Amino acid sequence: MGLLDGKVAIVTGAGRGIGKGEALCLAKEGAKVVVNDFGGKWDGSGEAKGPADEVVDEIKALGSDAVANYGNVASFEDAKAMVDQAVETFGRLDIVVNNAGILRDKMIFNMTEAEFDSVIGVHLKGTFNVSRHASAYWREQSKAGNQINGRVINTTSDAGLMGNPGQANYGSAKAGIAAMTIIMARDMKKYGMTANAICPMARTRLTVDATPKTAAMMGKEPEEGKFDPMGPEHIAPVVAFCASDAAQKVTEKVFHIMGPRVEMYEGWHSAKGKSISKQGSAWEPSEILEHAKDLGLKVKVKK
């Protein structure tokens, strides 16, 4: 018996890395999986059916069932077709894991419009597209009187939650995904859907091939059969947990995962002890300057 027996899942970007690990883990826990992968390179260029097909074969070898999908998550129509495929092939949809992503890093002063738009399109819009069509399906099912335990698990990043030079496009998308997760959870709460996000740190094409500076943090791959503290396989168990019926009350959460360490991230909040207030009138700019230290700010005052 698995945590996800009888469930049907969509995993985007599931041809390699973290997405592949998620698809395999969900299948091992009993889910049938729509394995989506456009088959492009880490920068989004090119396309191939091989990666998705190979993961489907691996899932079937485990004794579970899967079907490949080669759609582009940045396409509203492709995302709908993905949801329709899950329902038409397996009779239902229970879980959406939004993992697909690309990188086109540049400093803000030389990033092109295309480099910004393409990354936002895959990460932020792609997460919206698939989640939107899945939510519409679950809302219809709920209104028809069916019990819904819909699950959306999105993928954010430290680049968005903490900031990272050279990733204005990627970081903005990932920060937006964290906010979108909370909002979609609240939009869909009455229909039985939860939404959570993972913030993974693992050795993948995006953290090694695309970002050499990050590669040093990941370390070298260990010898076959030895424990890998930065392997992508550490991410999937948290996703499977969030996808289970046991996690019905787990929603609006962000899980930071680095190797076998899992911790909870919390969003923006007031900085304790760093506030100023005034009665009876609005602040003058010069007064803000005078009280800047009370806000924890370092300022330069002209003498």
C-alpha positions as CSV (number, residue, x, y, z in Angstrom):
1,M,0.0,0.0,0.0
2,G,1.3,3.4,-1.0
3,L,0.4,6.9,0.2
4,L,-1.0,7.7,-3.3
5,D,-2.8,4.5,-4.3
6,G,-5.5,5.3,-6.9
7,K,-4.4,8.9,-7.4
8,V,-3.5,10.5,-10.8
9,A,-0.8,13.1,-11.0
10,I,0.7,15.5,-13.5
11,V,4.4,16.3,-13.1
12,T,5.8,19.0,-15.4
13,G,9.4,19.0,-16.4
14,A,9.6,15.4,-15.4
15,G,12.1,14.1,-17.9
16,R,15.1,14.8,-15.8
17,G,16.4,15.9,-12.4
18,I,14.0,16.8,-9.7
19,G,10.9,16.4,-11.9
20,K,12.0,12.9,-12.8
21,G,12.5,12.0,-9.2
22,E,9.1,13.4,-8.3
23,A,7.4,11.4,-11.0
24,L,9.1,8.1,-10.0
25,C,8.4,8.7,-6.3
26,L,4.7,9.4,-6.9
27,A,4.5,6.3,-9.0
28,K,6.2,4.2,-6.3
29,E,3.5,5.5,-3.9
30,G,0.8,4.2,-6.2
31,A,-0.1,7.2,-8.4
32,K,-0.6,7.0,-12.2
33,V,1.5,9.8,-13.8
34,V,1.3,12.2,-16.7
35,V,5.0,12.8,-17.4
36,N,5.2,16.2,-19.0
37,D,8.5,17.3,-20.5
38,F,9.1,19.6,-23.5
39,G,12.5,18.0,-23.9
40,G,14.5,21.2,-24.3
41,K,17.8,22.2,-23.0
42,W,18.2,24.0,-19.6
43,D,17.8,27.4,-21.4
44,G,14.5,26.2,-23.0
45,S,15.9,25.8,-26.5
46,G,15.2,22.7,-28.6
47,E,12.7,19.9,-27.9
48,A,12.7,16.1,-27.7
49,K,10.3,13.3,-26.8
50,G,13.0,11.1,-25.4
51,P,13.2,12.3,-21.8
52,A,9.4,12.0,-21.1
53,D,9.3,8.6,-22.9
54,E,12.2,7.2,-20.9
55,V,10.5,8.2,-17.5
56,V,7.3,6.6,-18.7
57,D,9.1,3.4,-19.4
58,E,10.8,3.5,-15.9
59,I,7.4,4.0,-14.2
60,K,5.9,1.1,-16.1
61,A,8.8,-1.1,-15.1
62,L,7.9,-0.3,-11.5
63,G,4.5,-1.8,-12.1
64,S,2.6,1.6,-12.1
65,D,1.1,3.3,-15.2
66,A,2.1,6.5,-16.9
67,V,1.7,8.5,-20.2
68,A,4.0,11.0,-21.8
69,N,3.0,14.6,-22.5
70,Y,5.3,16.9,-24.6
71,G,3.4,20.1,-24.2
72,N,4.9,23.5,-23.3
73,V,3.7,24.7,-19.9
74,A,4.0,28.3,-21.1
75,S,1.1,27.6,-23.5
76,F,-2.4,28.1,-22.0
77,E,-3.7,25.6,-24.5
78,D,-1.0,23.0,-24.0
79,A,-1.7,23.2,-20.2
80,K,-5.4,22.5,-20.7
81,A,-4.6,19.6,-23.0
82,M,-2.3,18.2,-20.3
83,V,-5.2,18.2,-17.7
84,D,-7.6,16.8,-20.3
85,Q,-5.1,14.0,-21.1
86,A,-4.9,13.0,-17.4
87,V,-8.7,12.8,-17.1
88,E,-9.3,11.1,-20.5
89,T,-6.5,8.6,-19.9
90,F,-6.9,7.7,-16.3
91,G,-10.4,9.0,-15.5
92,R,-9.5,11.7,-13.0
93,L,-6.8,14.1,-11.8
94,D,-5.7,14.5,-8.1
95,I,-2.3,16.0,-8.1
96,V,-0.3,18.7,-10.0
97,V,3.4,19.1,-9.5
98,N,4.6,22.3,-11.2
99,N,8.4,21.7,-11.7
100,A,9.2,22.7,-15.3
101,G,11.8,25.5,-15.5
102,I,14.6,27.0,-17.6
103,L,17.3,29.5,-16.9
104,R,18.6,32.5,-18.9
105,D,20.7,34.4,-16.5
106,K,22.0,37.9,-17.2
107,M,22.7,41.0,-15.1
108,I,19.8,43.4,-15.1
109,F,21.6,45.9,-17.3
110,N,22.1,43.5,-20.2
111,M,19.1,41.1,-19.9
112,T,17.0,41.2,-23.0
113,E,13.3,41.3,-23.1
114,A,13.2,37.8,-24.6
115,E,15.3,36.4,-21.9
116,F,13.0,37.9,-19.3
117,D,9.8,36.9,-21.0
118,S,10.8,33.3,-21.7
119,V,11.8,32.6,-18.1
120,I,8.7,34.3,-16.7
121,G,6.6,32.4,-19.2
122,V,7.8,28.9,-18.2
123,H,8.1,29.4,-14.5
124,L,5.4,31.9,-13.4
125,K,2.9,31.6,-16.3
126,G,3.5,27.9,-16.6
127,T,2.6,27.4,-13.0
128,F,-0.5,29.5,-13.4
129,N,-1.5,27.7,-16.7
130,V,-1.5,24.1,-15.4
131,S,-2.9,25.1,-11.9
132,R,-5.6,27.1,-13.5
133,H,-7.0,24.3,-15.6
134,A,-6.6,21.8,-12.8
135,S,-8.5,24.1,-10.5
136,A,-11.3,24.6,-12.9
137,Y,-11.6,20.8,-13.2
138,W,-11.7,20.3,-9.4
139,R,-14.2,23.1,-9.0
140,E,-16.5,21.4,-11.5
141,Q,-16.1,18.1,-9.8
142,S,-16.9,19.7,-6.4
143,K,-20.0,21.4,-7.7
144,A,-21.1,18.0,-9.1
145,G,-21.0,16.7,-5.6
146,N,-17.8,14.7,-5.8
147,Q,-15.3,14.7,-2.9
148,I,-12.2,16.6,-3.9
149,N,-8.7,16.2,-2.4
150,G,-6.9,18.2,-5.0
151,R,-3.2,18.9,-4.6
152,V,-0.9,21.5,-6.2
153,I,2.7,21.5,-5.3
154,N,4.7,24.3,-6.8
155,T,8.4,25.0,-7.1
156,T,10.0,28.2,-5.8
157,S,13.6,29.0,-5.1
158,D,16.0,30.8,-2.8
159,A,16.8,33.0,-5.8
160,G,13.3,34.4,-5.4
161,L,12.8,34.2,-1.7
162,M,16.3,35.5,-0.8
163,G,17.5,37.1,-4.0
164,N,20.4,36.2,-6.3
165,P,22.5,38.4,-8.7
166,G,22.0,37.8,-12.4
167,Q,18.5,36.2,-11.9
168,A,16.0,39.1,-12.1
169,N,13.8,37.0,-14.4
170,Y,14.1,33.6,-12.6
171,G,14.0,35.2,-9.1
172,S,11.0,37.3,-9.9
173,A,9.2,34.3,-11.2
174,K,10.0,32.2,-8.2
175,A,9.0,34.9,-5.7
176,G,5.8,35.2,-7.7
177,I,5.2,31.5,-7.5
178,A,5.5,31.5,-3.7
179,A,2.8,34.3,-3.5
180,M,0.6,32.6,-6.1
181,T,0.7,29.4,-4.0
182,I,-0.8,31.1,-1.1
183,I,-3.4,32.9,-3.2
184,M,-4.5,29.8,-5.1
185,A,-4.8,27.8,-1.9
186,R,-7.2,30.4,-0.6
187,D,-9.1,30.6,-3.8
188,M,-9.6,26.9,-3.8
189,K,-10.0,26.1,-0.1
190,K,-13.7,25.6,-0.2
191,Y,-13.4,23.1,-3.1
192,G,-11.0,20.8,-1.2
193,M,-7.8,21.8,-2.9
194,T,-4.5,22.6,-1.1
195,A,-1.5,24.3,-2.5
196,N,2.1,24.2,-1.2
197,A,5.5,25.0,-2.5
198,I,8.9,23.4,-2.2
199,C,12.2,25.4,-2.3
200,P,14.7,22.8,-3.4
201,M,18.5,22.8,-3.4
202,A,19.9,19.9,-5.3
203,R,22.3,19.0,-8.1
204,T,20.5,19.4,-11.4
205,R,21.2,20.8,-14.8
206,L,20.0,24.2,-13.6
207,T,22.4,24.3,-10.6
208,V,25.4,22.7,-12.3
209,D,25.4,23.1,-16.1
210,A,23.6,26.4,-16.2
211,T,25.2,28.1,-13.1
212,P,28.8,27.2,-12.6
213,K,29.1,29.2,-9.4
214,T,26.4,27.1,-7.8
215,A,28.0,23.9,-9.0
216,A,30.8,24.3,-6.4
217,M,28.2,24.4,-3.7
218,M,26.7,21.1,-5.0
219,G,30.0,19.2,-4.8
220,K,31.0,16.3,-7.0
221,E,28.7,13.4,-7.6
222,P,29.6,10.5,-5.3
223,E,30.6,7.1,-6.5
224,E,27.7,4.9,-7.6
225,G,25.9,3.4,-4.6
226,K,27.2,5.9,-2.1
227,F,25.0,8.5,-0.3
228,D,24.6,11.8,-2.2
229,P,23.7,14.7,0.2
230,M,22.9,16.9,-2.8
231,G,21.1,14.4,-5.0
232,P,17.7,15.4,-6.4
233,E,16.1,12.3,-4.9
234,H,15.8,14.1,-1.5
235,I,13.1,16.4,-2.9
236,A,10.4,14.0,-4.0
237,P,9.4,12.5,-0.6
238,V,8.2,15.9,0.6
239,V,6.2,16.3,-2.6
240,A,4.6,12.9,-2.1
241,F,3.7,13.7,1.5
242,C,2.1,17.0,0.4
243,A,0.2,15.1,-2.3
244,S,-1.3,12.6,0.1
245,D,-4.8,12.6,1.7
246,A,-3.0,12.8,5.1
247,A,-1.9,16.4,4.2
248,Q,-5.4,17.7,3.7
249,K,-4.8,20.4,6.4
250,V,-1.3,21.2,5.1
251,T,-1.6,24.2,2.8
252,E,0.0,27.6,2.0
253,K,3.3,26.2,3.2
254,V,6.8,26.5,1.7
255,F,9.2,23.6,2.4
256,H,13.0,24.3,2.0
257,I,14.8,21.1,1.2
258,M,18.5,20.7,1.0
259,G,19.7,17.1,1.1
260,P,18.0,15.2,4.0
261,R,17.3,18.5,5.8
262,V,13.7,19.8,5.5
263,E,12.7,23.2,7.1
264,M,9.7,25.5,6.9
265,Y,10.1,28.9,5.3
266,E,7.8,31.8,6.3
267,G,7.0,34.9,4.2
268,W,7.4,38.6,4.7
269,H,6.7,39.7,8.2
270,S,7.4,42.8,10.4
271,A,10.9,43.0,11.6
272,K,10.8,42.9,15.4
273,G,11.8,46.1,17.1
274,K,12.2,48.0,13.8
275,S,9.3,50.4,13.6
276,I,8.4,54.0,14.1
277,S,5.0,55.7,14.6
278,K,3.7,59.2,14.9
279,Q,0.5,60.8,16.2
280,G,-1.5,63.6,14.7
281,S,0.4,64.3,11.5
282,A,2.2,62.7,8.6
283,W,5.9,62.1,8.6
284,E,8.2,64.6,6.9
285,P,11.1,63.1,4.9
286,S,13.6,64.8,7.3
287,E,11.9,63.1,10.3
288,I,12.3,59.7,8.6
289,L,16.0,60.5,8.3
290,E,16.2,61.4,12.0
291,H,14.6,58.1,13.0
292,A,16.3,55.9,10.4
293,K,18.3,54.1,13.1
294,D,15.0,53.0,14.8
295,L,14.2,51.2,11.5
296,G,17.6,49.5,11.6
297,L,18.8,51.6,8.6
298,K,22.3,53.0,8.1
299,V,22.1,56.5,6.6
300,K,24.6,59.2,5.6
301,V,23.8,62.5,7.2
302,K,25.3,65.7,5.8
303,K,27.2,67.8,8.4
